[in-house]
């Protein structure tokens, strides 16, 4: 078996890899919602299950749901950001 690799095959390899991992380059800006998060609401086509994109979208939905749950629990318990019962500092910014 003979394998030939030409310099033109790998010349822009780093840039090609970066573009491939750039979701907006691959799918366009419409796949992002107003918060800059991936969303299927504006997506013009289906995302195949078990792809990295589908997993990322699912994880973002899970994180958003967990944030809503935490905020609801904070309201029910009367807890405010700062220190909890264990004395751990809890950030009240940067979670959006």
Buried (B, 14 or more C-beta within 10 A) or exposed (E): EEEEEEEEEEEEEEEEEEEEEEBEEEBEEEBBEEEEBBBBEEBEEEBEEEEEBBEBBBEBBEEEEEEEEEEEEEEEEEEEEEEEEEEEEBEEEEEE
